[in-house]
């Protein structure tokens, strides 16, 4: 009998170790799942805090203007300079976060992940602005023009911006580039323009 007990001891020990391992994994899984929502919430709070800090910086040091003089001055800026802030109304964290997050989602689609689409319509490099303004003179085919005209008719501002300031030419040039070089449709241009509105304010502008 003693010999039989000795023969079963290693097997019993393995079963105990296995049972303990299962319990540890289950407890760890419950702990991880229980913590994940909290961690996601913390990450979201961190992102909102960073965005709020960015908005504060843009509002404080913004240089954007609707004047023709500002538009004409862009060509003289260094490529490292940045066009910052809203043109018309004070920026709103609610609308700003909607736009930044919307642009991230828009560019997460492979065919729409185009480097020339600014990630933040309130913070654009002078180098990119100069390049996009030059695209405004692109000649579109009748079919391509139809896509551009669709966006002009259906976008919130009825165009690249609410007035023919520097943003009109930057985002108008961007649209022509996207249509001609990347086959964007009028619907895609409309969405890109709506998400890139740089007028400020708390809500999407309607005209």
N, C-alpha and C positions, 0 to 999 in steps of 0.2 A: 504493500500500500504506500509506503514512504517513497519507493522508487517511482510509483505511478504519479504521485503528487509532484515530484521533482521534474518529471517529464512534461507536465502540464504548466509548470510555472512560467517558462519563457513565453509560451503562447498566451497565457493570461496577461502577462505584462505588456505584450504587444497590443492586445485588445484595449487595455487601459490607456496606453499611450495614444492609440488611435482615437479613442473616445475623448480624451483631453484635447487633442488637436482639433477635433470637430467643434467642440464647445468654444475653444479660443477663436476659431475662424468665425463662428456664428456671432460671438460677442463683438469681435472686431468689425464684422459687416454691419451689425446694428449700430455700432458707434459711428462708423463712417457714414452710413446713410443718414443717421440722425444729425451729423455735423454738416453734411453737404449743403443743405438749404441755407444754413447759417453762413457758411463760407461763401456761397454764391451771393447772398445778400450783402456780405461785407465787401465782396469784389465790386458789386454794383454801387455800393455807397462810395467806395474809393474812386470809381470811374466818375460818378456824379461830382464828387469833390474836386477832382482834377479838372473836369469840364467847367465847373463854376470858377475855379481859379483862372482858367484860360479866358473865360468870358470877362472876368474882372480886369485881366491884363489887356485884353483887346479894347475894352471900353475906356480904359485909362490912357492907353498909348496909341489909340487908333488914329490913322491919318487919312482914311478914305473920304472922298468928297465927290459930289455929283457934278462939280464944275468942269467946264471944258478945259480950263487951265490945268487941273489935276490930271485929266486924261492925257493931255499933251505932254505933261512932265514925266510920264512913265518911261518914255523912250530915253530920257536923260538919267534915269536912276541906275544905280549899279545893279548887277544881276542878283546880288545878295540881299538887296533891299526887299521889304515886304509891304504889301498893300493890306492894311489891317483895319478892322472895325466895320461898322455899318454905315450906310450912306444917309438914310433918312431918319429913322426912329431909333431910340435906344434898344440895344439887344436885350432879349429875354432868354433866361435859362431854359424855360419850357420849350420855346420854339427852336432855340439853338441846339439843344440836345436832340430834338426830333430830326433836325436837318443832318447833324453829324452822324447819328445812328442810322438814319435813312440812307445817307450816302455810303456808309460802310456796307449796309445790306445790298444796295444797288450794285456796288463794285464787287461784292462777293460772288456775283454771277460771272462765270469765266469770260463770256463774250463782252461783258461790260466793265471788266477790270482794266481800264485804260489809264495809263499813267498821267495823261494830260487832264483828266477830270480831277479838279482840286478836291482834296479830302475835306477841306474846311473852306467854305465860301467867304469867310471873314478873315482869312489869313492866307494870302496867295503871294508867291515869290514874284518879284518884278521880272525875272527871267522868263517865267512861264507866261505872265501877263503879256509881255512883248510878243512872244511867239504866237499866242492865241489871237492877239489883235491883228497880227499879220495874216492869219488865216481868214479874217473877215472878208478879204478880197477874193477868196476862192470862187470860181465860177462853177455853179452847179448845173447838172443836166436837168431837163424838165422833170424827170422822175425824182431826182434828188431834191429839186426845188419844191416838189409837192410835199415831201417829208418835212422840209423846213417850214413851209406854209402851214402845215397841219399844226406844228408846235406853236407857231405865231397865233393861230386861231384858238388853240385849246389850253395853252399854258395860263397859269394864274395871272401873270402880268401882261398877257397878250404880247409876249416878246421875251428877249433874254433878260430884260430888266424893266422897271417901271418908267424909265426915261433913258434917253440916249447918252448916258454917262459912260465911263470907262468900262463898267460891267456889261453894258449892252454890246460893246465891241469884243470884249474878252469872251463872253459866253455865246455871242453870235458866231464868232470865229471858231469856238470850240464845237458848236453844233455843226457847222459846215465841214469841219475836219472829221468829226465822228460819222457824219452821213457819207462823205465821199471815201474816206479811208477804211472805215469799219462797218459800213452798211447799216448804220443805225436807222431805225424807223422814226416816224413822227411821234409815235407814242413814247419811245425811249427818250427822245430829245425833250418832250414835254415833261416827263418825270425828272430828268436830270435838271432842267431849268427850275422846276418847282422846288426841288430839294436844295438848289443853289441860290435861292433868292437872298440877296444881300442888303435888303432894305431895313432889316431890323424889325422890331415890333414883336408882339406876342402871338400873332396868328398869321396863317398863310394869307397873302394879299389876294384880293379878288377884284377884277376890273370888269 
